[in-house]
Amino acid sequence: MPETKLEKSLFASFSSEKEDSSLLFEAELTPHRSLSPKGLAIILSFLGVVSLSVTTLFWMLGAWPIAGFNGAEMLLAAALLRAHMRGRREREVLLLSPSALRILRFAPSGARSETHLPAAWLTLTLQERPGRVPALYLRTHGRQEEVAHLLGEEAKRSLAEALSEALHRLRHPVFDNPQLQHPEHP
């Protein structure tokens, strides 16, 4: 299967990061979309059949102007469902190395943006917002970046915990040198 331009650029950016240093943490964040393309086709077909039967009924009763409104309503529903499905292509990739955290963002249109935050003073804040999903902020040297805006509450809390743990391991390395361990006495 041939690679797309997006996959090649993503692979190039991942491989250049791995050449510089080892990754300590990597996460690819995608929005949850439970509706598959096949499910979308089924829903649109069902709505079309129902709409056509209602329109036919009103046409037979002499209320033919309903057909135009019903057709416009179907076009609007189809456009909104397709726009929702297009959002599946949005994603965010977090790459933590000893020197920096890279945030790669991919828009549904295919546009890509990249942000680098130095890892040395990086802090993670999960800001509670009443009645809404909490916001996850990364702060360093006066810069603030919100990440994981497309995740739900449970997934965002899990990501915050995992990233916090990775940052802790970065700042508090464990050196396992057998020469420094106490020898066992026979």
C-alpha positions, 0 to 999 in steps of 0.5 A: 500500500503506497504511503500518502504525503501526510504519512511520509511527512509524519514518518519523517518527523517521527524518525528525525525525533528518534534519531535525535534522542530516544522518546520517553512518551508518545501519544496519538490523540484522535476524537471519538467517532462511533459512527462509521462510514457504513453507518453514515450511509445506513442513516442517510438511506433511512432518513431518505426513505422516511423523508420520501414517504412523508413528502409523497404523503403530503404531495398526495394531500395537495401540500406540494410545497412541503417537498421543497422544505423536506428536500432542503432539510435532508440536504442540511442533515446530510451536510451536517453528518458528513461534516461530523464525519470529516472531523475524524481526520483531526488528530494530535501527536505528543512526543516527549524526548529528554530535551523537548515535548513536540506537539504535532497537530493535524487538521481535518483538511490535512494542515499540520502545525508543530509546537516545541516546548522545552521539557526541563521546566514543563508543568502539566495542569488539569484545570477543572471547568464546572459542567465541562470537560477539564482543560489540559494545559502544558506550561513552560517559560511563560508559554501555555499550550492546551492539548487534548481538546478533542478528548473526553474527560476520562481519556484526558485524565488518563493522558494527564496521569501518563504524561505526568508520570513520564515527566516525573521519570524524566526528572527523577531518573533511576540509575541501576548500576550493579557495581554500586549495589550491596554485594550479597554475602554467601 
